Amino acid sequence: MALRRKKLHETAMEATTNQMMTLESQIGSIETANINKETLDALDKAAKAMGKINNGRTIDTVDDIMCVSHFLRRRCPFAPYHSVANQTLKSSIC
């Protein structure tokens, strides 16, 4: 009888240990999912901020920014590619 009880306790202890390991694994998975969600939320906020920064920016405005940047370095290799509409402004800078 004592051996049978001992075996039942050992079996129950093993089942409890397995359940604890399963729960710890699930907690780890939940923590990882939470970190992933926070990362995606941060990326979403960054994408929205970049959208606001770049709102209305066209290839010509990027060209203007690059020209001014090169002007500050005293040269503008992009001068032949400036649009006709902005040529007067840029020619005075570049």
C-alpha positions in Angstrom: 0.0 0.0 0.0 2.8 2.5 0.9 4.6 1.7 -2.4 1.4 2.4 -4.3 0.9 5.7 -2.6 4.5 6.6 -3.2 4.0 5.9 -6.9 0.8 8.0 -7.0 2.6 10.9 -5.4 5.6 10.6 -7.8 3.2 10.5 -10.7 1.3 13.6 -9.4 4.6 15.4 -8.8 5.8 14.7 -12.3 2.5 15.9 -13.8 2.7 19.1 -11.7 6.3 19.6 -12.8 5.3 19.2 -16.4 2.4 21.7 -15.9 4.8 24.2 -14.3 7.2 23.9 -17.3 4.4 24.4 -19.7 3.2 27.5 -17.9 6.7 28.9 -17.8 7.0 28.3 -21.5 3.6 30.0 -22.1 4.7 33.0 -20.0 7.8 33.3 -22.1 5.7 33.2 -25.3 3.4 35.9 -23.9 6.3 38.1 -22.9 7.8 37.7 -26.4 4.5 38.6 -28.0 4.2 41.7 -25.8 7.7 42.8 -26.8 6.8 42.2 -30.5 3.6 44.3 -30.1 5.5 47.1 -28.5 8.0 47.0 -31.3 5.3 47.1 -34.0 3.6 50.0 -32.2 6.9 51.9 -32.1 7.4 51.2 -35.8 3.9 52.3 -36.6 4.4 55.6 -34.7 7.8 56.1 -36.6 6.1 55.5 -39.9 3.4 58.0 -39.1 6.0 60.6 -38.1 8.0 60.0 -41.3 4.8 60.4 -43.2 4.2 63.8 -41.6 7.8 64.8 -42.2 7.6 63.8 -45.9 4.1 65.1 -46.5 4.0 67.0 -49.8 7.7 66.2 -50.6 8.2 65.5 -54.2 11.3 64.6 -56.3 11.7 68.4 -56.9 11.8 69.2 -53.2 14.3 66.5 -52.6 16.3 67.9 -55.5 16.1 71.3 -53.9 17.3 69.9 -50.5 20.2 68.1 -52.2 21.1 71.2 -54.2 21.2 73.4 -51.0 23.2 70.7 -49.3 25.7 70.7 -52.1 25.7 74.5 -52.2 26.7 74.5 -48.6 29.7 72.4 -49.8 30.2 74.9 -52.7 29.3 72.6 -55.5 26.1 71.2 -57.1 26.7 68.2 -59.4 22.9 68.0 -60.0 22.6 71.4 -61.7 22.0 69.9 -65.2 19.0 67.9 -63.8 17.1 70.7 -62.1 13.5 71.2 -63.4 12.9 74.2 -65.6 10.4 75.6 -63.1 13.0 75.8 -60.3 16.0 76.6 -62.5 16.0 80.3 -61.7 15.9 79.8 -58.0 18.5 77.0 -58.1 20.8 78.8 -60.5 21.2 81.6 -58.1 22.1 79.1 -55.4 24.2 76.5 -57.2 
